[in-house]
Amino acid sequence: MNPTIKTYIHQSAIMLVTLALFSCGYQPDKTETKTAETAAKTNSTTVTLTDAQLKTAGIDTGHAGKRAVATTLKVTGAIDVPPQNMVSISFPMGGYLKSSQLLPGMHVSRGETIALMEDQQFIQLQQDYLTAKAKLNYAQKDFERQRDLNQSKANSDKIFQQAQADYESQKILVSALAEKLRLIGLNPAKVTDGNITRSAAVRSPIDGYVSKVNVNIGKYVNPSDVLFEIVDPRDIHLALDVFEKDVPLLHNGQKVIAYTNSSPDKKYICKIVLIGKDLTDQRKTEVHCHFEQYDKNLLPGTFMNAEIEVTENNALTLPEEAIVNYENKSYAFKVKGKNSFEMMEVKTGIIKDGFVELSASSAELRSQIFVTKGAYSLLMKMKNTGEDE
């Protein structure tokens, strides 16, 4: 090859490589600089408005204020009945159940016949009463006769005293047998030799609802056996289990909203009437609540959930309009200078009556001036500025 041509090719190659290296080295520096500048502008948390923009946005400012913030305490419990409102019905003399129409959930009235009992001892009791009553009539006449004779000294004091003792004893016996008749629901005044019955009525002592039926027709029951249980709904209540740490948040008269697992949409309004004074091994106490309107379908023992609105004082809050959500976080704008605002992240809590609780109540938050109205407009301005740049 000609030396002149060879030298020319060599020089050309060197020039091309140099240009390539120069080009590659210059381009990255320019790109990186431009990217850094754009990122800095886009990630800015400060927005500045002109006087006209400030007026249009309707910006208001103010301090975070302290307010009473209500929270909801969720507890569980069950329908309960005080002992004086739960009546267990038995039959004092025992006997066979002849008839009854009672079913759980039925309403019964005070004095209503709820069952008929049958036994031969009822017959014997009426017989004893009528016999004792007849003897009382004889003893009374004998006592009066001996009294008159004793007054005229026609008989001894001993005979008179014996007649008096017999008469008094017979009166006691008749009175006792009459009470036994009343105990099984029979009226002594209506017991005659032509009106002896082998049946006795069981009557409800209260107005209420049948909660349990423990016997069936033809069954023999002892005096200690419970035939039926009746609930007086006037004082039926909800007993809630509350942990020791939550007890100071409660007070009498506090509103409670209760509901069952089967019908969570059906709410029952209650009020706290009594807070227990002792704790269980689980560090819980019972809180008793009265229903504003009792539902007879809520039987004793029914499990219930309850929500109690409790108040915590002195929570630091901002109006809802002061809080904006951006990329799954909550922010508020603080005043940085004239027409200048800086977005800062805040931790929020309960929202109540148009105000949002700030979880952290540091001195910085208490002294800071925030945008209380128009925060969303600032967020839009900040985002649009970042996109334009």
LINBEL-V54020 format. One record per residue. N is the residue number from 1. PHI is phi in degrees with one decimal (none if undefined). NEAR is the number of other ideal C-beta (glycine too) atoms within 8 Angstrom. Layout:
n->N phi->PHI near->NEAR
n->N phi->PHI near->NEAR
This chain:
n->1 phi->none near->4
n->2 phi->-65.2 near->5
n->3 phi->-58.2 near->6
n->4 phi->-66.7 near->6
n->5 phi->-65.6 near->8
n->6 phi->-62.6 near->9
n->7 phi->-63.5 near->8
n->8 phi->-63.1 near->8
n->9 phi->-64.2 near->8
n->10 phi->-63.5 near->8
n->11 phi->-65.8 near->8
n->12 phi->-63.3 near->8
n->13 phi->-63.8 near->8
n->14 phi->-61.5 near->8
n->15 phi->-64.8 near->8
n->16 phi->-64.8 near->8
n->17 phi->-63.6 near->8
n->18 phi->-63.1 near->8
n->19 phi->-62.5 near->8
n->20 phi->-65.4 near->8
n->21 phi->-64.4 near->8
n->22 phi->-62.6 near->8
n->23 phi->-64.4 near->8
n->24 phi->-65.5 near->8
n->25 phi->-71.2 near->8
n->26 phi->-79.1 near->8
n->27 phi->-64.7 near->8
n->28 phi->-59.5 near->8
n->29 phi->-61.4 near->8
n->30 phi->-67.7 near->8
n->31 phi->-67.0 near->8
n->32 phi->-63.2 near->8
n->33 phi->-64.4 near->8
n->34 phi->-64.7 near->8
n->35 phi->-63.8 near->8
n->36 phi->-62.8 near->8
n->37 phi->-65.8 near->8
n->38 phi->-64.4 near->9
n->39 phi->-62.8 near->8
n->40 phi->-61.9 near->8
n->41 phi->-72.6 near->10
n->42 phi->-69.9 near->9
n->43 phi->-85.1 near->7
n->44 phi->-66.1 near->10
n->45 phi->-103.5 near->7
n->46 phi->-111.2 near->10
n->47 phi->-132.1 near->12
n->48 phi->-120.9 near->6
n->49 phi->-113.6 near->13
n->50 phi->-78.4 near->6
n->51 phi->-60.8 near->7
n->52 phi->-66.5 near->6
n->53 phi->-64.5 near->9
n->54 phi->-62.4 near->10
n->55 phi->-68.4 near->7
n->56 phi->-65.3 near->6
n->57 phi->-71.3 near->11
n->58 phi->64.9 near->8
n->59 phi->-75.4 near->11
n->60 phi->-121.9 near->8
n->61 phi->-129.7 near->8
n->62 phi->176.8 near->7
n->63 phi->-88.0 near->8
n->64 phi->-67.7 near->10
n->65 phi->-111.2 near->8
n->66 phi->-90.4 near->7
n->67 phi->-141.2 near->7
n->68 phi->-78.0 near->8
n->69 phi->-108.7 near->13
n->70 phi->-88.1 near->10
n->71 phi->-122.1 near->9
n->72 phi->-110.9 near->8
n->73 phi->-97.3 near->12
n->74 phi->-102.0 near->7
n->75 phi->-136.6 near->12
n->76 phi->-129.4 near->8
n->77 phi->-173.1 near->14
n->78 phi->-152.7 near->9
n->79 phi->-68.5 near->13
n->80 phi->-132.6 near->11
n->81 phi->-129.4 near->12
n->82 phi->-65.3 near->8
n->83 phi->-53.6 near->5
n->84 phi->-72.1 near->5
n->85 phi->-109.4 near->13
n->86 phi->-115.8 near->13
n->87 phi->-108.0 near->11
n->88 phi->-98.9 near->7
n->89 phi->-105.8 near->13
n->90 phi->-126.9 near->10
n->91 phi->-116.4 near->14
n->92 phi->-57.4 near->7
n->93 phi->-105.7 near->13
n->94 phi->72.1 near->10
n->95 phi->145.1 near->13
n->96 phi->-98.4 near->10
n->97 phi->-77.5 near->16
n->98 phi->-82.7 near->9
n->99 phi->-160.6 near->7
n->100 phi->-168.9 near->11
n->101 phi->-109.8 near->5
n->102 phi->-72.0 near->10
n->103 phi->-135.0 near->7
n->104 phi->-56.5 near->8
n->105 phi->98.9 near->8
n->106 phi->-71.9 near->8
n->107 phi->-93.6 near->8
n->108 phi->-128.1 near->12
n->109 phi->-104.8 near->7
n->110 phi->-59.9 near->7
n->111 phi->87.4 near->5
n->112 phi->-72.3 near->8
n->113 phi->-72.6 near->7
n->114 phi->-110.5 near->12
n->115 phi->-165.5 near->13
n->116 phi->-121.5 near->12
n->117 phi->-106.3 near->15
n->118 phi->-142.2 near->11
n->119 phi->-169.6 near->11
n->120 phi->-68.8 near->6
n->121 phi->-67.5 near->8
n->122 phi->-65.9 near->17
n->123 phi->-64.9 near->10
n->124 phi->-62.5 near->8
n->125 phi->-64.1 near->13
n->126 phi->-66.8 near->13
n->127 phi->-62.4 near->9
n->128 phi->-61.0 near->9
n->129 phi->-65.8 near->15
n->130 phi->-65.7 near->12
n->131 phi->-65.2 near->8
n->132 phi->-64.7 near->12
n->133 phi->-66.1 near->9
n->134 phi->-65.8 near->8
n->135 phi->-65.0 near->9
n->136 phi->-62.7 near->13
n->137 phi->-63.6 near->8
n->138 phi->-66.7 near->8
n->139 phi->-63.4 near->14
n->140 phi->-65.2 near->10
n->141 phi->-67.1 near->8
n->142 phi->-66.7 near->11
n->143 phi->-62.2 near->12
n->144 phi->-65.3 near->8
n->145 phi->-68.0 near->9
n->146 phi->-67.5 near->13
n->147 phi->-65.2 near->11
n->148 phi->-65.6 near->8
n->149 phi->-65.4 near->11
n->150 phi->-67.9 near->13
n->151 phi->-65.7 near->6
n->152 phi->-92.4 near->6
n->153 phi->61.8 near->5
n->154 phi->-86.2 near->5
n->155 phi->-140.8 near->8
n->156 phi->-80.3 near->6
n->157 phi->-63.5 near->6
n->158 phi->-62.9 near->6
n->159 phi->-65.2 near->11
n->160 phi->-64.0 near->13
n->161 phi->-64.1 near->8
n->162 phi->-66.3 near->8
n->163 phi->-64.7 near->14
n->164 phi->-65.1 near->11
n->165 phi->-64.0 near->8
n->166 phi->-63.1 near->11
n->167 phi->-65.2 near->13
n->168 phi->-64.1 near->8
n->169 phi->-63.4 near->9
n->170 phi->-68.4 near->13
n->171 phi->-61.0 near->10
n->172 phi->-62.7 near->8
n->173 phi->-62.5 near->10
n->174 phi->-63.4 near->12
n->175 phi->-62.9 near->8
n->176 phi->-66.2 near->8
n->177 phi->-66.7 near->13
n->178 phi->-63.1 near->10
n->179 phi->-66.4 near->8
n->180 phi->-63.2 near->11
n->181 phi->-64.5 near->14
n->182 phi->-64.7 near->10
n->183 phi->-62.5 near->8
n->184 phi->-101.3 near->13
n->185 phi->88.5 near->8
n->186 phi->-103.4 near->12
n->187 phi->-87.5 near->7
n->188 phi->-57.0 near->10
n->189 phi->-65.9 near->4
n->190 phi->-98.6 near->7
n->191 phi->-87.1 near->12
n->192 phi->-131.8 near->7
n->193 phi->-66.6 near->5
n->194 phi->-103.8 near->4
n->195 phi->-135.8 near->7
n->196 phi->-80.0 near->11
n->197 phi->-120.8 near->9
n->198 phi->-98.6 near->8
n->199 phi->-113.3 near->9
n->200 phi->-137.1 near->15
n->201 phi->-89.1 near->9
n->202 phi->-103.5 near->13
n->203 phi->-114.6 near->9
n->204 phi->-74.8 near->13
n->205 phi->-82.2 near->7
n->206 phi->-142.6 near->8
n->207 phi->-85.9 near->8
n->208 phi->178.2 near->13
n->209 phi->-118.4 near->11
n->210 phi->-71.4 near->16
n->211 phi->-104.0 near->10
n->212 phi->-144.5 near->8
n->213 phi->-125.3 near->10
n->214 phi->-105.1 near->8
n->215 phi->-132.1 near->10
n->216 phi->-130.3 near->5
n->217 phi->-58.0 near->7
n->218 phi->88.9 near->5
n->219 phi->-80.1 near->8
n->220 phi->-87.0 near->6
n->221 phi->-122.7 near->12
n->222 phi->-88.0 near->6
n->223 phi->-58.8 near->8
n->224 phi->-87.2 near->4
n->225 phi->-76.0 near->11
n->226 phi->-89.3 near->9
n->227 phi->-80.4 near->13
n->228 phi->-138.5 near->14
n->229 phi->-125.7 near->12
n->230 phi->-123.1 near->15
n->231 phi->-108.8 near->15
n->232 phi->-89.1 near->13
n->233 phi->-75.8 near->10
n->234 phi->-65.5 near->5
n->235 phi->-125.0 near->10
n->236 phi->-69.3 near->14
n->237 phi->-146.5 near->14
n->238 phi->-105.2 near->17
n->239 phi->-103.3 near->12
n->240 phi->-105.9 near->13
n->241 phi->-97.0 near->11
n->242 phi->-122.2 near->12
n->243 phi->-67.6 near->8
n->244 phi->-54.5 near->8
n->245 phi->-66.5 near->5
n->246 phi->-95.7 near->11
n->247 phi->-59.5 near->11
n->248 phi->-61.3 near->5
n->249 phi->-82.2 near->9
n->250 phi->-106.1 near->13
n->251 phi->-155.3 near->6
n->252 phi->-62.5 near->7
n->253 phi->90.8 near->5
n->254 phi->-69.0 near->11
n->255 phi->-77.9 near->8
n->256 phi->-130.7 near->14
n->257 phi->-111.9 near->11
n->258 phi->-116.1 near->13
n->259 phi->-159.5 near->12
n->260 phi->-93.7 near->11
n->261 phi->-67.3 near->5
n->262 phi->-76.9 near->4
n->263 phi->-134.0 near->6
n->264 phi->-66.3 near->8
n->265 phi->-81.7 near->5
n->266 phi->-91.6 near->7
n->267 phi->-98.9 near->7
n->268 phi->-118.5 near->14
n->269 phi->-89.0 near->10
n->270 phi->-131.3 near->15
n->271 phi->-135.0 near->11
n->272 phi->-70.7 near->15
n->273 phi->-117.9 near->8
n->274 phi->-156.2 near->7
n->275 phi->-112.4 near->11
n->276 phi->-58.9 near->9
n->277 phi->-109.8 near->4
n->278 phi->-128.6 near->5
n->279 phi->-118.4 near->7
n->280 phi->-84.5 near->7
n->281 phi->-64.6 near->3
n->282 phi->-88.4 near->4
n->283 phi->62.0 near->7
n->284 phi->-122.4 near->10
n->285 phi->-133.3 near->13
n->286 phi->-90.6 near->10
n->287 phi->-117.6 near->16
n->288 phi->-99.2 near->14
n->289 phi->-128.4 near->15
n->290 phi->-98.0 near->10
n->291 phi->-78.4 near->13
n->292 phi->-67.6 near->7
n->293 phi->-143.9 near->6
n->294 phi->-80.7 near->7
n->295 phi->-103.1 near->7
n->296 phi->-64.0 near->8
n->297 phi->-75.8 near->5
n->298 phi->-86.7 near->12
n->299 phi->-83.4 near->10
n->300 phi->-54.1 near->10
n->301 phi->96.5 near->6
n->302 phi->-62.1 near->9
n->303 phi->-74.5 near->8
n->304 phi->-140.3 near->14
n->305 phi->-99.9 near->11
n->306 phi->-146.0 near->16
n->307 phi->-122.9 near->10
n->308 phi->-117.5 near->15
n->309 phi->-83.2 near->10
n->310 phi->-114.6 near->12
n->311 phi->-113.6 near->9
n->312 phi->-115.7 near->10
n->313 phi->-82.1 near->6
n->314 phi->62.2 near->6
n->315 phi->-85.3 near->14
n->316 phi->-79.7 near->11
n->317 phi->-134.3 near->13
n->318 phi->-129.5 near->14
n->319 phi->-61.0 near->10
n->320 phi->-56.2 near->9
n->321 phi->-66.1 near->9
n->322 phi->-82.2 near->13
n->323 phi->-105.8 near->13
n->324 phi->-121.5 near->11
n->325 phi->-107.0 near->7
n->326 phi->-145.5 near->7
n->327 phi->52.9 near->3
n->328 phi->64.6 near->3
n->329 phi->-131.5 near->7
n->330 phi->-102.8 near->10
n->331 phi->-134.4 near->14
n->332 phi->-132.8 near->14
n->333 phi->-101.8 near->16
n->334 phi->-102.0 near->11
n->335 phi->-74.1 near->11
n->336 phi->-100.6 near->7
n->337 phi->-174.1 near->5
n->338 phi->-64.4 near->3
n->339 phi->58.4 near->8
n->340 phi->-121.0 near->11
n->341 phi->-136.7 near->13
n->342 phi->-120.9 near->9
n->343 phi->-83.3 near->14
n->344 phi->-131.5 near->9
n->345 phi->-74.5 near->7
n->346 phi->-131.6 near->12
n->347 phi->-98.2 near->8
n->348 phi->-106.2 near->10
n->349 phi->-128.0 near->9
n->350 phi->-71.3 near->9
n->351 phi->-107.6 near->7
n->352 phi->-147.8 near->8
n->353 phi->54.7 near->3
n->354 phi->83.9 near->5
n->355 phi->-123.9 near->12
n->356 phi->-113.0 near->13
n->357 phi->-74.4 near->13
n->358 phi->-95.2 near->15
n->359 phi->-63.2 near->6
n->360 phi->-99.8 near->7
n->361 phi->-117.9 near->7
n->362 phi->-72.1 near->6
n->363 phi->-61.9 near->5
n->364 phi->-63.8 near->6
n->365 phi->-68.0 near->12
n->366 phi->-67.5 near->10
n->367 phi->-93.3 near->6
n->368 phi->-78.3 near->10
n->369 phi->-95.3 near->7
n->370 phi->-111.1 near->14
n->371 phi->-78.1 near->15
n->372 phi->-97.3 near->11
n->373 phi->-148.6 near->10
n->374 phi->95.4 near->11
n->375 phi->-64.1 near->15
n->376 phi->-65.5 near->8
n->377 phi->-62.8 near->10
n->378 phi->-65.0 near->17
n->379 phi->-62.6 near->13
n->380 phi->-63.1 near->8
n->381 phi->-63.7 near->12
n->382 phi->-65.2 near->13
n->383 phi->-67.2 near->8
n->384 phi->-65.1 near->8
n->385 phi->-65.7 near->11
n->386 phi->-63.6 near->11
n->387 phi->-70.2 near->7
n->388 phi->-66.5 near->5
n->389 phi->-76.4 near->7
